[in-house]
Amino acid sequence: MPDPGPRPLRADAARNRQRLLDAAVRAFSHQGAEVTLEAVARDAGVGIGTLYRHFPTREALVEAAYRSELAKLCDAAAELLDRLPPDRATRAWMDHFIDYLATKRGMAEALRLVIAAGTNPYAQSRDLLLDALTRLLAAGAAAGTIRSDVAPGDVLAGLSGVSLAAAEPGQRDLAGRLLDLLMDGLRPRRAG
C-alpha cells in the first residue's frame, strides 16, 4: 500500500503554523537572528511547545518563514491578475517584490545560519520568481499592454537592481519611481 504522505493539518493547527511563520518573519526581519524562539511563540500567541511541534529547530523555522514569504509573493501574481489588468497587476507585483526583498534583507543573518547548517533555502527561489513573472508578462503581452519580447530574467534583474538602489531606509519613494521607469520600458513601443 503506498504511503499517503503527511496528514493535512487541522484548521487550528494550520492557523497556529501560519501565525508562527508571520511572527518569525517579523522577528527575524526586525530583531535579527538572535531573537528568542520564546519571543516568536509569544508574538504568535502560542506556547513554545506548539512552535517546536511545527518547527523542531530554529533553522527549520527560519527556512519555513522565508519559503512562506516567497510563496506569498509568487501566489500574488495570480491573485493580482484576477483583480487587475495585466500591466497594473505586473506593476503591483513589482511593489510586492520590493517588499519581499526588504524582508529577506532583514532576515539575512538568520538565513545565513540556515545555510551554515547545511540547507539552501534559496534552491528554488529563482525558478519560482521567474514562473510568476512569466505569467504576468505573458498576460500583459496577450493584452497588448506589455512588450512580447521581454525576458522574465531581465525583468527580475531590473527588480533586483531597483531593490539595491532603494535599500536604505526612507528610500521607498525612490523604489516606486524606479519601478515606474522599469514598467515604462515594458510597454509596447509606439510606431513613429
N, C-alpha and C positions, 0 to 999 in steps of 0.2 A: 504494500500500500504506500503510495507516495506521501512524502512529508508535506502536510498542508501549510507549513511555514508558521510564522508567529501569528498568534491570535490578534485580531484588532483590539485596540484599547477601548475600554468602556468610555462613555461620553465624559464622565467626571475625570477619569484618568487622562484622557486626551486634553481636556481643558487645563488640568494641572500641568501637563507637559508643556503646553503652549505658553502658559503663564511663566513657567520656569525659563523657557527659551527667551521670551521677551525681557524678563528681568535680567537674564545673563547678558543679553546684548547691551542693555542699559548700563549694567555694572561694569562689564569689561570695556565698553566704549568710553565711559566717563571716569572710572576709577582705576582702570588698568588691570594688569594680570594678577595683582596681589590681593584683589578683593576676596573676602572670605566666602566660601560656599554657604555658610550660615546666613550671611547678608543677602545673598541671591535668593535663598529659600524664603527668608523673611519678607523681602520685597515682593516675591511671588505669592505670598500669603499661604505658604505650605510649610510643613516641617522638613527638617533636614533628611529624615528617613525617606520622605517622598522624593526629594531630589536624588538621593542615592539609588532609589529603585529605578528611576528613569535613566540616570547618568552615573554609572559606578565610579567614574573618575572625573577630575577637573578637566582633563583633556577631552573626554567624551562630551562633556557639557559645552566646552568652547567650540569644538568641531560641529556639534549639532546646532548651536546658536548661529554659527557662520552659515552653515548649509540652509538653515531656515530663512535667513535673510536673503540668500541667493535665490531660493525657491520663490519667495515673495516677489522679488524683483522680476524674475523670469515669468512668473504667472501673471504679473501685472500687464504684460504685453497683450495677452488675450482679453483680459478684463477691459483694458483701455480701448481696444479695437471694437469691443461690443458696445461701448458707450459713445465713442468719438469718431469723427472722420480720421482716416489713416494718418494724414500728416499731423493733425493735432494729437493723435494718440502717440505718435513717434516722439513728438516734442515733449509731451507729458512724461513718457517713459524715460527720456533723457534726464529730466529732473529727478526721477526716482533713482536713476543710475548714479547721479552725483551724490545723492543722499546715502546710497548703499556704499559707495567708496569712502565717504566720510566715516561711516560706521565701521567699515573694515579697517580704516586707518586707526581708529580709536581702539580697535581690538588687536592691533598688530602685535603687541608684545605677547598677549595671550595666545595668538595664533602661532607665533614663533615657538612657544613652549610645546604646542601640539606637534609641530614639525620635528622638534628636537626629540620628542617621544616616539618618533618613527611613523607618523601618519601625515599624509599630504591632503589637507582639506581643500586645496585648490585643484585637485586632479581633474575634475570635470568642469570647472568653472567656465573656462573659455568656451567650450563647446555649448554649454547651456546658454551663455550670453549670446553667442553667435546665432543659436537657434531662435531666440527671442527677437533679436534684431532682424534676422532674415524674414521672419513672419511679418514684422512691422513694415519693413522696406518693400516686401512683395505686395502687401495690401496697398501701400502708397503708390507703387508703380502701376498696379491694376486700376487704381482710381485716377491715375494721371497726375497725382499731386507730388510724387517723388520720382526722381530720375530712375530709370530701369538699369542703368549701367553702374550703380554704386555697389561696391563690395562691402558686405557687412563687417569684415575685418578692418577695413579702412575707417568705417564709422566708429567702431569700437576703439581704435587707436586715437581717433579725434576726441572721443569722450574721455578717454584716459588723460589725454593732454589737457583738456579743459579742467578736469579734476585736479591735476597737478598745479595748474596756473591759479586755481582758486582755492588752494588747500589751506591757506592761512585763515584764521578766524576773521569774520567780518567781510569775507570776500564772496559771499553767496550771490550778491548782485552782479559781480563780475562774471561768475559762472553762468548766470542767466543770460547776460549779454553775449557771452561766447557761444552758448548753446543756440541762441537765435541766429548768430552768424553761421554756425555749422548747419543749422536747419535750412537757412537760405541757400547754402551750397548744395543741398539735397534736392531743391526744387528744380523742375524741368527748365531747361534753357528756352528762352523765347527767341523765336526767329527774328532776324532783322538786325 
